[in-house]
Amino acid sequence: MPGNQYDDNSQVPNTRVGRLLRERELRRSNRIPFITDGPDANRGIEIPDDCFSGVEQNLEGTALALNEGSESPDGRPIKQRLLVVANRLPVSAVRRGVDSWSLEISAGGLVSALLGVKEFEARWIGWAGVNVPDEVGQKALTKALAEKRCIPVFLDEEIVHQPTCDHQEFSVTVCTDKKANQMFADVVIEHYEEGDVVWCHDYHLMFLPKCLKEYDSNIKVGWFLHTPFPSSEIHRTLPSRSEILRAVLAADLVGFHTYDYARHFVSACARILGLEGNPDGVEDQGRLTRVAAFPIGIDSQRFTRALEVPQVQEHIKELKERFAGRKVMLGVDRLDMIKGIPQKILAFEKFLEENPDWHDKVVLLQIAVPTRTDVPEYQKLTSQVHEIVGRINGRFGTLTAVPIHHLDRSLDFHGLCALYAVTDVALVTSLRDGMNLVSYEFVACQDSKKGVLILSEFAGAAQSLGAGAILINPWNITEVAAAIGQALSMPVEEREKRHRHNFEHVTTHTAQQWAEFFVSELNDTVIEAQQRIRKVPPQLVFDDAIRVYLQSKNRLLILGFNAALTEPIDTPGGRGGDQIKEMELKLHPELKRPLTMLCNDPNTTILVLSGSDRSVLDDNFAEYDMWLAAENGMFLRSTKGEWMTTMPEHLNMEWVDCVKHVFEYFTERTPRSRFELRETSLVWNYKYADVEFGRLQARDMLQHLWTGPISNSSVDVVQGSRTVEVRAVGVSKGAAIDRILGEIVHSKALCTPIDYVMCIGHFLGKDEDVFTFFEPELPPDAMGTPRTKVSDSIQHSSEKRRRSSKSQGRSQLHGSHTDKESTSSSGRRSSQENTSWNVLDLKKENYFSCAVGRTRTNARYLLNSSDDVVTFLKELAASPESSSSY
């Protein structure tokens, strides 16, 4: 489809914060005031024709801050198209005939919030709340909804009536239907245009980001959860825990109402999926899903304007007369278990018990909007509330007055505004709530009355309105009763201070601002992702690598072991690999034949270069005709020969005992962590420890090491994703490869230069110097002197090398070369070497370096996993020359 010409990223600051600040200032300077008079000002709860697309009368001069300077052919600014996808449309459809429908506004916080969004050219996609099996009815409903910029999704009867299976306390769906999500995705894709922003809402559509990204990875997808996200301890109990998290992570931006919910999500991804969380979000294989808090707001002007409507003024007058002489307390909730209605009423009962003087001076108005009336649990809740209300009214009521007025119905917008305006105390007792916009609506209507807000600390709004509200724990009935007494008797001056603070927040943190911030952040996230992708190497093209391989005469394959040639260990359910199996590194079973074929090729030399110790490599590769380099190249042998050391002379290892003591200490105090003592390094691994505790322990360990045992030692500390390694200075794969290459050249008596190098591995950042060692395009002085020559000392290194058996102690190990043969810290050979002939004949086209599972790399190409390595080596071994040699 044609695009909407939105993507104009020119002349933007380089940093994320800089870009967002620029957009904020542009929005402030360019926004046109919302209409406060005229026909649209008094439309109440009806959906205005322009409520999704912005105020059309003021389109001239209104520039979208995110796309400054973009204009349509007639000179008007272009608005970015926004596809809002939610479980329900903002309207409910009622069929009046075969091809006739009437539309009614739907209740809910999301509808209330998005009615205030005017900045974008928006379309709302969702279910209309009714099943329409016939084609005539679907066409008629689609036409009616199109006038309101709504697009229906027609769900099957089976999907509509299936159980939702949600955690009632935490509102997390565990039976999110993939089929329904795919049906939503099909409708989105049908109406999608290039450059659109797709904004998915709530837990019903957790699988939608994945469905959309599978269709087109370039779609800008944001996902926002309007309910609390549970802690990882709760989420990990769900059968579909991993699948749900990965589906959500397909989005570019994931939003929550509060930082607590965002933190829970990141923690769940770390603990369940084993992914790395950071301040920006969750990173998986170099792809960052940004996770952030975006507290929702309301269109506060809509409420303040409504108070001036004559109909509302008349209603306010009636309510004041009806409850004259009594303080009015108000509760407005969906009749849902998480709203804490029984707790609220019981607390009010306790207040009346303890304060008999208030019996005829206060009334509680409870509006309970029915929801899910066909679900037994909700029917039971309704009966429970009615029973408690009846008991309290019977106990404290009289013939002329009762303390509780309970309504099982919703109110129209004007009636609700009037009720907010006459209320002295609003009581919100949610047991768990994403935000709760009732508290915002109450504050918006209280600029005259300046009533008191009692707010549950378990509602997301508590983090925004907590300073001006009285925060309570709804489970503590005594505490809530005391808060009611405090609110009813609060001095006027204190009420005004509290209200002023909350009113300022509600009127400045609006739904419009919420939407703008989210979409701005989403657009910027996509910009950063594009910049990041440009820095990521491309995938290895097998055909190109094999073609050059076949054209070469003397090849060298350097293969890492762990995570490159090992068999993936995975446990169903997202718990990660099996620790016992993973501790015992095993060669991938499908590599036996291709490795054998490649090793038997006389023109191919294979070197396995690993950080593992010698015994591990012996156990896995002894049967093959290849070279093994253990402990980052410090030990070397041909499988036909004995182990020898390639360590530099005078390698200082006096620090080992002190570091070992520290590693043992932290291993004892970190469950499921372990440390490995090698000849030239020590490694502490906390991969299977608790994610957060392991990270804290690693931080404490590093602080202790740097200030104590290694403060004056010649060591390098190498941090992996969940490992800490201490090794002697100069120990790295790149530093060792020069000496290894000399041994191989001499041992094999090579007479022709190596004209093909393939280096594959999942190496730590420090060990990626092996990739750059062979890089033919680096400047001569980029990493030391070019290493295209082999010295006489290397050619005759067999006369000087020191062989060592596995039983030799560290004190017996010596360097295999003279000072003349030493390498620079970069791994390149010293300029003091004597040269005789070219060992390497590498150009850009015949050198391939491939990182396995690492996108931040110095390698030229990427392979996603060890499975890709297996596939490549199979194809390489099956190539004509390799096959013939076998």
WODAZI-V920999 format. One line per field, one symbol per residue. phi: phi as a letter, one per 30 degrees, with the letter a starting at -180 (. if undefined). A space follows every 50 residues. Layout:
phi=???
This chain:
phi=.ddchddbcdhcedcddddddddddddddcdceddcbidddcdiddddec dccjdddcddiccdedbejdbdedjdddcddbcccbebddbccbdcaebb bccbdcdkdddedddcdcdcdcbcclddibdbdcdddddddedddddchc bdcccdedddcdddhcdddbhcdccedddddddddddeddcdbejdcccc biddcdddededdddadcddbcbbcccdcddddddddddceddddddddd ddbccbdbdedddddddddddccidccbedlbcbhicccdbacbddbbdd dddddddcdeedddddddddddceibdccbbbbddbeddidedddddddd ddddbddceccbbcccccddahdccedddddedddddddddddddcdbdc abdbccbcaccdeddddddedcdcbcccbedabebideddddddccdcdh dcccbddccedddccddcccdbcddcddddddddddddcddeddddddde dddddddcccdddeddddddddddddddddddddcddddddedddddded ddcbcbccbdcdiccdddcbcejididddddddcdbdeddcedddddddd ddcbccbccbdddddddddcbddccaccbchhjdbbaddcbcdbccdddi ddbddedddeddddedddcbeicabbccdbabbccbecdeeddddddddd ddddddcbececcdbcccccdbbbbcbdejcaddddddddddddddddhd ccddcabccbaccdedddddddecddcddecdbjdeccbcdddddcdddc dcdbdddddddddbdcbdedcdcdddjdddddddcbaddcbcbedcbbcb dcibccacddbbbdaddddedddddddddedddddd
